[in-house]
């Protein structure tokens, strides 16, 4: 098969479009022909170098395609079926997995990070990772869903326990997590404030349902939040930017508010005055992907049309370098998708 692999860490120039061995599925696995694989910032970080990545390596967490072959021990699937893949790997038999807490499994990793991903023509995966998709969703849209919608759902619903009527600050209106989180927060009838670096992205965030927009290059986030909320602050902050926005995110919380973070795009540093933390009774929560039950919950809303993926642009897999450059320049609104 053809695959886009890295043999060393570095810039977009390390991406190689080349022949790779076809995967040989086990009898408990499903072989899928990849039709679309959406990009995430994780692809950039892995390409630049993360611990534990074995080379050569195939990037890509979010896969949609067609079933080619079904193992003898697998039931409920057939060749030609249109599917997407859960964007993570787990053992499926430990105490955490059996309890439905797959993202706490000791073997948990994201597809395209600890294991090879979907920037290729064929992938062999455990049957538990395969989810049929409706005809109303094309492959590019389906590939744009799993990682970011699962992450946003786990942050808002699983970790923060969002309730109707709350006010939520969502960093990054144009990011995959931001686009998903805006829609999920509105699904729960929350009031949404979002941020972006230009008016076009803010306008598109409002089109998704955001009630207010803050230009983080021209305005101070916490000051604008105070104006919008009559100085109360927000109930929940969805944070994934990291060092560049951490202090403003914390300062935007109301007393007893909750900040949930799932990433650190601009760097892992994030200091906090402990007196401010305990005197205002704030909750600072970490969030990592989500569980299979949560993925199925959020997918039910996507399949019904209540939540909608946003595709920025598609590239042939052999043009992955250009796709990486587009993401690194933050030129996208929505998901960049590669088509093998």
C-alpha positions in Angstrom: 0.0 0.0 0.0 0.9 3.7 -0.3 1.5 5.5 3.0 2.8 8.9 4.2 5.5 8.0 6.8 8.2 9.7 8.8 11.6 8.1 9.2 13.0 11.0 11.3 11.6 13.9 13.3 11.5 17.4 11.9 9.6 19.8 9.7 7.1 18.9 6.8 10.1 17.9 4.7 10.4 14.6 6.7 7.1 13.4 5.3 7.6 10.6 2.8 5.0 9.3 0.4 6.1 5.7 -0.2 5.3 2.0 -0.4 4.7 0.3 3.0 3.7 -3.2 3.9 0.0 -4.0 3.7 -1.4 -4.7 7.1 -2.3 -8.3 7.8 -5.4 -8.4 10.0 -5.9 -10.9 12.8 -9.1 -13.0 13.0 -10.4 -10.5 15.6 -9.8 -7.5 13.4 -11.3 -5.6 10.6 -9.4 -4.4 7.5 -10.5 -0.9 6.4 -9.6 1.0 3.2 -9.0 4.6 4.2 -11.0 7.1 2.2 -10.3 10.1 4.5 -8.0 11.0 7.4 -8.4 14.3 9.2 -5.5 16.1 10.7 -5.0 17.3 14.3 -2.3 19.3 16.0 -1.1 15.9 17.3 0.2 15.2 13.8 2.5 18.2 14.0 3.8 17.3 17.5 4.5 13.7 16.6 6.2 14.7 13.4 8.4 17.1 15.3 9.2 14.4 17.9 7.4 12.8 20.9 8.7 10.2 23.3 7.8 6.6 22.5 7.2 7.0 18.8 8.8 4.2 16.8 10.2 5.0 13.4 9.2 4.7 10.6 5.8 5.9 11.7 2.4 6.7 10.1 0.5 9.7 11.4 -3.2 10.3 11.5 -5.8 9.8 14.2 -9.2 10.3 12.5 -10.1 7.7 9.9 -13.2 7.0 7.8 -13.4 4.4 5.0 -14.9 1.1 3.8 -14.5 -2.3 5.3 -12.4 -4.6 3.0 -12.2 -7.7 5.1 -13.7 -9.0 8.4 -11.9 -11.5 10.6 -13.4 -14.9 11.4 -14.1 -14.0 15.0 -15.8 -10.7 14.2 -19.6 -10.4 13.8 -21.9 -7.5 12.8 -19.8 -6.1 10.0 -19.5 -6.8 6.3 -17.3 -5.9 3.4 -18.2 -2.6 1.7 -19.7 -1.1 4.9 -19.0 2.6 5.5 -17.3 3.2 8.9 -15.3 5.5 11.0 -12.7 4.4 13.5 -12.4 5.3 17.2 -9.2 7.5 17.3 -7.6 5.6 20.2 -6.1 2.2 21.1 -6.7 0.4 24.4 -6.4 -3.2 25.7 -10.2 -3.8 26.0 -9.8 -6.3 28.9 -8.3 -4.5 31.9 -10.4 -3.3 34.9 -10.7 0.2 33.4 -11.7 -0.9 29.9 -14.3 -3.4 31.3 -15.7 -0.5 33.4 -16.0 1.6 30.2 -13.1 3.9 31.2 -10.9 3.2 28.2 -9.1 6.5 28.4 -7.7 5.4 31.8 -6.3 2.1 30.4 -2.6 1.7 31.0 -2.2 0.9 27.3 -4.3 3.8 26.1 -2.8 5.8 23.3 -4.1 7.9 20.4 -4.1 6.4 16.9 -1.2 8.0 15.0 0.8 8.5 18.2 1.6 5.4 20.1 0.5 3.2 17.2 0.5 3.8 13.4 -2.3 6.0 12.1 -4.4 6.5 9.0 -2.2 8.4 6.6 -2.2 5.3 4.4 -4.5 3.2 2.2 -5.3 0.3 4.5 -5.5 -0.2 8.3 -6.3 -3.2 10.4 -8.1 -2.5 13.7 -9.9 -4.3 16.5 -13.7 -4.7 15.8 -14.4 -2.6 19.0 -12.9 0.4 17.2 -15.2 0.2 14.1 -18.4 2.3 14.0 -20.8 2.3 11.0 -21.7 5.7 9.6 -25.0 6.8 7.9 -25.2 7.6 4.2 -25.9 11.3 5.1 -22.3 11.7 6.3 -19.6 11.7 3.6 -16.1 10.3 4.4 -14.5 13.7 4.8 -17.2 14.8 7.3 -17.0 11.5 9.1 -13.2 11.7 9.5 -13.6 15.3 10.9 -15.6 14.1 13.9 -14.0 11.5 16.2 -11.1 13.0 18.1 -12.3 16.6 18.5 -16.0 15.8 19.2 -15.1 13.1 21.7 -12.6 15.4 23.4 -15.0 18.3 23.6 -17.8 16.0 24.8 -15.6 14.5 27.6 -14.5 18.0 28.6 -18.0 19.6 28.8 -20.1 16.6 29.8 -17.9 14.1 31.4 -15.5 16.4 33.3 -17.2 19.8 33.8 -20.8 18.4 34.1 -22.3 21.3 32.0 -25.8 22.3 32.9 -28.4 24.4 30.9 -28.1 28.1 31.5 -24.4 28.1 32.4 -21.9 30.5 30.6 -19.0 28.8 28.9 -15.8 30.4 27.5 -14.4 28.4 24.6 -10.9 29.2 23.5 -10.2 28.9 19.8 -13.4 29.3 17.7 -11.6 28.0 14.6 -10.0 24.9 16.2 -11.4 21.5 15.9 -12.1 21.3 19.7 -13.5 24.8 19.6 -15.9 24.1 16.8 -17.2 21.0 18.5 -17.4 22.6 22.0 -19.4 25.6 20.7 -22.0 23.2 19.3 -22.1 20.9 22.3 -22.5 23.8 24.7 -25.4 25.2 22.7 -26.9 21.7 22.6 -27.0 22.1 26.4 -28.6 25.6 26.1 -25.5 27.3 27.5 -24.4 30.9 26.8 -21.2 30.7 24.8 -18.3 33.2 24.6 -15.5 32.2 22.2 -12.2 33.6 21.0 -10.3 33.9 17.7 -7.6 35.9 16.1 -9.6 37.6 13.4 -13.2 38.8 12.7 -13.8 36.2 10.0 -13.2 33.3 12.4 -15.3 35.0 15.1 -18.1 35.4 12.7 -18.0 31.7 11.8 -18.0 30.9 15.5 -21.2 33.0 15.9 -22.7 31.1 12.9 -22.1 27.9 14.9 -24.0 29.3 17.8 -21.6 31.4 19.9 -23.3 34.3 21.6 -20.2 36.5 21.9 -16.8 36.7 20.3 -13.5 38.1 21.6 -10.5 38.9 19.4 -7.6 37.7 21.5 -5.1 39.7 19.5 -6.9 43.0 20.1 -8.7 42.5 23.3 -7.8 41.1 26.8 -9.9 38.0 27.2 -10.7 38.3 31.0 -11.6 41.9 30.7 -14.1 41.2 27.9 -15.5 38.3 29.8 -16.2 40.6 32.8 -18.0 43.1 30.5 -20.1 40.4 28.9 -21.0 38.7 32.3 -21.5 41.9 34.3 -18.3 41.1 36.1 -19.5 37.7 37.3 -17.1 35.5 35.1 -17.9 32.2 33.5 -19.0 28.9 34.9 -16.7 26.8 32.6 -13.6 27.5 30.5 -12.6 25.1 27.7 -8.8 25.5 27.5 -6.5 23.9 25.1 -4.2 26.7 24.0 -1.8 26.5 27.0 0.8 29.1 28.1 -0.5 32.0 25.9 -4.0 32.0 27.4 -3.7 30.2 30.7 -3.7 33.3 33.0 -6.5 34.9 31.2 -8.5 31.7 31.3 -8.1 31.4 35.0 -9.0 35.0 35.6 -12.2 34.6 33.5 -13.7 32.1 36.0 -16.5 33.0 38.4 -16.1 31.9 42.0 -16.4 28.0 42.1 -15.9 28.0 38.3 -14.3 25.1 36.4 -11.4 25.2 34.0 -11.0 22.1 31.8 -7.8 21.7 29.8 -7.0 19.1 27.1 -3.9 20.5 25.5 -1.1 23.0 25.4 -0.7 24.2 21.8 1.4 27.2 22.8 3.4 25.5 25.5 2.9 23.6 28.7 3.7 26.4 31.2 0.7 27.5 33.4 1.4 29.1 36.8 -1.4 29.8 39.2 -1.6 31.7 42.5 -2.7 29.1 45.0 -4.4 31.7 47.1 -6.5 32.7 44.1 -7.3 29.0 43.5 -8.5 28.2 47.0 -10.1 31.5 48.0 -12.3 31.5 44.9 -12.8 27.7 45.2 -11.9 27.0 41.6 -11.7 23.6 39.9 -8.9 22.9 37.5 -9.5 19.7 35.6 -7.5 17.7 33.1 -9.2 15.9 30.3 -7.7 13.3 27.9 -9.8 12.2 24.9 -12.8 10.2 26.3 -14.3 6.7 26.5 -16.1 4.6 23.9 -19.5 5.2 25.6 -18.9 8.9 25.3 -17.8 8.6 21.6 -21.1 6.8 20.9 -23.1 9.4 22.7 -21.7 12.3 20.8 -21.8 10.4 17.5 -25.6 9.9 18.0 -25.9 13.7 17.9 -23.7 14.0 14.8 -25.5 11.2 13.0 -28.9 12.9 13.7 -27.6 16.3 12.4 -27.7 18.1 15.7 -23.9 18.5 15.7 -22.1 19.2 12.4 -18.4 18.6 11.5 -16.7 21.5 9.6 -14.3 20.6 6.8 -11.8 23.3 6.0 -10.0 21.8 3.0 -9.0 18.4 1.5 -5.6 17.4 0.2 -4.5 14.2 -1.6 -2.4 12.2 0.8 0.7 12.7 -1.4 0.3 16.5 -0.7 0.4 16.1 3.1 3.4 18.5 3.3 1.1 21.4 2.1 -1.6 20.3 4.5 0.9 20.4 7.4 2.1 23.8 6.4 -1.5 25.1 6.3 -2.1 23.8 9.8 1.2 25.3 11.2 0.2 28.7 9.8 -3.2 28.4 11.4 -4.8 29.2 8.1 -7.7 26.7 8.5 -11.2 27.0 9.9 -12.3 23.4 10.6 -10.6 20.2 9.8 -7.9 19.6 7.2 -8.6 16.2 5.6 -6.2 13.9 3.6 -7.5 11.6 1.0 -5.4 8.5 0.1 
